[in-house]
């Protein structure tokens, strides 16, 4: 079984193929990790439903009300009901493989999109915490004070020391509860008075731009920013991305 996992112990394509190629085994696997519930409530009588084999259903199983009197209640639902898969017409296997690709090979989803970066009419405002490397990236419609301060208020705790360039929209950070240092990049890379520098965020922008270079569809843009932050957080917490997303799905109503 070791060959079914990657070098770091994360699931790989072979692992998914082995567990999902057989319908019964695949559905049991999804049930074991919490992506399909063990029981759901009957909307008709309020009793619990359990699943049972029924080859008349596409997935081979259905939810059946546990109430003893079938004459009183005989409500049945596909086992996708009340799960992450409910509103998808794809099979369980297709959804799981797409989820894997989204978190391991996202370029393969949009590699045929060849729009110029100039077609993306959004600014991206971001910050990075030096101690933890936690990063936020927020698409914004403009770079006005009101727009930037709304993101700063949401993402940065008052009392934090903020280092930025000399863009005018930052001018009132000191009056909003932040300690604000600036670096004038037209003169120097490190402020000689405060020793402040923006090398950390500049390095992060370099990585973000390199990561986003294949993704130029405006509709996919926000998704890829979110994926970058998710991947960075998983690296910082030493978590496997695919395992983490499955845990999030299984624990979200």
C-alpha positions as CSV (number, residue, x, y, z in Angstrom):
1,X,0.0,0.0,0.0
2,X,3.0,2.3,0.5
3,X,3.2,2.8,-3.3
4,X,-0.3,4.3,-3.2
5,X,0.9,7.3,-1.2
6,X,3.4,10.1,-2.2
7,X,6.8,10.5,-0.7
8,X,5.4,12.7,2.1
9,X,2.5,10.4,2.9
10,X,-0.1,12.4,0.9
11,X,-2.6,10.7,-1.3
12,X,-1.6,10.4,-5.0
13,X,-3.5,9.5,-8.2
14,X,-2.8,5.8,-7.7
15,X,-4.3,6.0,-4.2
16,X,-7.5,7.6,-5.6
17,X,-7.7,5.2,-8.6
18,X,-7.3,2.1,-6.3
19,X,-10.1,3.3,-3.9
20,X,-12.5,4.7,-6.5
21,X,-12.3,2.3,-9.4
22,X,-14.8,0.0,-7.5
23,X,-18.1,1.7,-6.8
24,X,-18.8,0.0,-3.5
25,X,-15.2,0.4,-2.2
26,X,-15.1,4.0,-3.3
27,X,-18.4,5.0,-1.6
28,X,-17.4,3.2,1.6
29,X,-14.1,5.2,1.4
30,X,-15.9,8.5,1.1
31,X,-18.2,7.5,3.9
32,X,-15.2,6.6,6.1
33,X,-13.6,10.0,5.6
34,X,-16.8,11.9,6.2
35,X,-17.5,13.1,2.7
36,X,-20.7,11.1,2.7
37,X,-22.8,11.1,5.9
38,X,-23.5,7.9,7.8
39,X,-27.0,9.0,8.3
40,X,-29.3,11.9,7.4
41,X,-32.7,13.0,8.7
42,X,-35.9,12.2,6.9
43,X,-37.7,15.3,5.8
44,X,-41.1,13.6,6.1
45,X,-41.1,12.1,9.6
46,X,-37.9,13.3,11.2
47,X,-36.4,9.9,11.7
48,X,-32.9,9.0,10.7
49,X,-32.2,7.5,7.3
50,X,-29.6,4.9,6.6
51,X,-28.2,3.9,3.2
52,X,-28.9,0.6,1.5
53,X,-28.0,-1.0,-1.7
54,X,-30.3,-0.3,-4.6
55,X,-29.0,-0.8,-8.2
56,X,-31.9,1.2,-9.6
57,X,-30.0,4.3,-8.5
58,X,-27.0,5.5,-10.5
59,X,-24.6,5.2,-7.6
60,X,-25.9,1.8,-6.5
61,X,-27.2,3.0,-3.1
62,X,-29.9,5.1,-1.6
63,X,-31.0,6.7,1.6
64,X,-33.9,4.9,3.2
65,X,-36.0,6.1,6.2
66,X,-35.4,3.9,9.3
67,X,-39.0,4.1,10.4
68,X,-40.4,0.6,10.8
69,X,-43.7,1.3,9.2
70,X,-43.0,1.7,5.5
71,X,-46.7,2.4,4.9
72,X,-46.3,5.6,7.0
73,X,-43.0,6.8,5.5
74,X,-41.1,5.4,2.6
75,X,-39.0,8.4,1.6
76,X,-35.9,7.7,-0.4
77,X,-33.1,9.9,-1.6
78,X,-29.9,9.3,-3.6
79,X,-26.8,9.0,-1.4
80,X,-25.5,12.3,-2.8
81,X,-28.3,14.0,-0.9
82,X,-27.1,16.4,1.9
83,X,-23.4,15.9,0.9
84,X,-20.7,17.9,-0.9
85,X,-21.7,16.0,-4.1
86,X,-25.4,16.8,-4.0
87,X,-25.6,19.5,-6.7
88,X,-23.2,17.9,-9.1
89,X,-24.1,15.7,-12.1
90,X,-20.6,14.3,-12.1
91,X,-19.8,10.9,-10.6
92,X,-18.1,10.6,-7.2
93,X,-14.9,9.6,-9.0
94,X,-14.9,12.6,-11.3
95,X,-15.5,15.0,-8.4
96,X,-12.6,13.5,-6.4
97,X,-10.2,13.5,-9.3
98,X,-11.1,17.2,-10.1
99,X,-10.5,18.1,-6.5
100,X,-7.1,16.4,-6.6
101,X,-6.1,18.2,-9.8
102,X,-7.3,21.6,-8.4
103,X,-4.8,21.2,-5.5
104,X,-1.9,19.4,-7.2
105,X,-2.0,20.4,-10.9
106,X,-4.1,23.5,-11.2
107,X,-2.4,24.6,-14.4
108,X,-3.9,21.6,-16.2
109,X,-7.4,23.1,-15.6
110,X,-6.7,26.4,-17.4
111,X,-3.6,25.7,-19.6
112,X,-5.5,26.5,-22.8
113,X,-6.4,30.0,-21.6
114,X,-4.1,32.4,-23.3
115,X,-5.4,35.9,-22.4
116,X,-2.9,38.7,-21.9
117,X,-2.4,39.8,-18.2
118,X,-3.7,43.2,-19.3
119,X,-7.2,41.7,-19.7
120,X,-7.4,41.4,-15.9
121,X,-8.8,44.7,-14.7
122,X,-8.2,44.2,-11.0
123,X,-5.6,45.3,-8.6
124,X,-4.4,42.9,-5.9
125,X,-3.6,44.2,-2.5
126,X,-1.6,42.0,-0.1
127,X,0.5,41.7,3.0
128,X,2.7,39.2,4.7
129,X,3.5,38.7,8.4
130,X,7.2,38.3,8.8
131,X,7.2,36.1,11.8
132,X,4.8,33.5,10.5
133,X,4.8,34.1,6.7
134,X,1.0,34.3,6.8
135,X,-0.2,36.0,3.7
136,X,-3.3,37.7,2.5
137,X,-4.2,38.6,-1.1
138,X,-7.3,40.7,-1.9
139,X,-8.6,41.7,-5.4
140,X,-9.6,45.3,-5.2
141,X,-11.3,47.6,-7.8
142,X,-9.0,50.6,-7.1
143,X,-6.2,51.9,-4.8
144,X,-8.1,54.6,-3.0
145,X,-7.7,55.2,0.7
146,X,-11.2,54.0,1.4
147,X,-10.7,50.7,-0.5
148,X,-7.3,49.9,1.0
149,X,-8.3,50.9,4.5
150,X,-11.3,48.6,4.3
151,X,-9.0,45.6,3.6
152,X,-6.4,46.7,6.2
153,X,-9.1,47.0,8.9
154,X,-10.3,43.5,8.0
155,X,-6.9,41.8,7.7
156,X,-4.5,43.6,10.0
157,X,-4.9,43.9,13.8
158,X,-4.7,47.4,15.2
159,X,-1.3,48.0,16.9
160,X,0.5,46.2,14.2
161,X,3.6,47.7,12.7
162,X,2.9,48.2,9.0
163,X,5.7,48.8,6.5
164,X,4.7,50.1,3.1
165,X,5.9,52.2,0.2
166,X,4.9,55.9,0.0
167,X,1.6,55.5,-1.8
168,X,-0.6,58.3,-0.7
169,X,-3.5,56.1,0.3
170,X,-1.5,54.9,3.3
171,X,-1.0,58.4,4.8
172,X,-3.4,58.1,7.7
173,X,-2.4,54.6,9.0
174,X,-0.8,56.3,12.0
175,X,-4.1,57.8,13.0
176,X,-6.0,54.4,12.7
177,X,-4.1,52.6,15.4
178,X,-1.1,51.3,13.4
179,X,2.6,52.0,13.7
180,X,3.5,53.0,10.1
181,X,6.9,53.0,8.5
182,X,7.5,53.8,4.8
183,X,10.3,53.0,2.3
184,X,10.8,55.4,-0.6
185,X,11.9,53.0,-3.3
186,X,12.9,55.8,-5.6
187,X,15.6,56.7,-3.2
188,X,16.5,53.6,-1.1
189,X,15.6,50.0,-0.4
190,X,16.0,50.3,3.4
191,X,14.9,53.4,5.3
192,X,18.1,54.7,7.0
193,X,16.1,56.2,10.0
194,X,14.0,53.2,11.0
195,X,15.8,50.3,9.2
196,X,12.4,49.5,7.6
197,X,12.3,47.6,4.4
198,X,9.8,45.9,2.1
199,X,11.9,43.0,1.0
200,X,9.6,40.4,2.4
201,X,6.5,41.5,0.6
202,X,8.5,42.2,-2.6
203,X,9.8,38.6,-2.5
204,X,6.3,37.3,-2.0
205,X,4.9,39.3,-4.9
206,X,7.7,37.7,-7.1
207,X,6.4,34.3,-6.1
208,X,2.8,35.2,-6.6
209,X,3.4,36.6,-10.1
210,X,5.4,33.5,-11.1
211,X,2.6,31.3,-9.7
212,X,-0.2,33.2,-11.5
213,X,1.5,33.6,-14.8
214,X,-0.4,30.7,-16.5
215,X,-3.7,31.8,-15.2
216,X,-5.1,34.8,-17.1
217,X,-8.8,34.1,-17.3
218,X,-10.5,36.8,-15.3
219,X,-13.1,34.3,-14.1
220,X,-10.4,32.0,-12.6
221,X,-8.2,34.8,-11.2
222,X,-9.7,35.0,-7.7
223,X,-9.7,31.2,-7.4
224,X,-6.0,31.1,-8.1
225,X,-5.3,33.8,-5.6
226,X,-7.3,31.8,-3.0
227,X,-5.4,28.6,-4.0
228,X,-2.0,30.3,-3.6
229,X,-3.0,31.5,0.0
230,X,-4.4,28.0,0.8
231,X,-1.2,26.3,-0.4
232,X,1.0,28.7,1.5
233,X,-0.9,28.2,4.7
234,X,-0.7,24.4,4.3
235,X,3.1,24.7,3.8
236,X,3.4,26.9,6.9
237,X,1.4,24.5,9.0
238,X,3.1,21.4,7.4
239,X,-0.2,20.0,6.2
240,X,-1.0,18.1,3.0
241,X,-3.2,20.2,0.8
242,X,-5.4,17.4,-0.5
243,X,-5.9,16.0,3.0
244,X,-6.7,19.4,4.4
245,X,-9.3,20.2,1.8
246,X,-11.0,16.9,2.3
247,X,-11.1,17.6,6.1
248,X,-12.6,21.0,5.5
249,X,-15.3,19.5,3.2
250,X,-16.1,16.8,5.7
251,X,-16.4,19.2,8.6
252,X,-18.4,21.9,6.8
253,X,-22.2,21.9,6.8
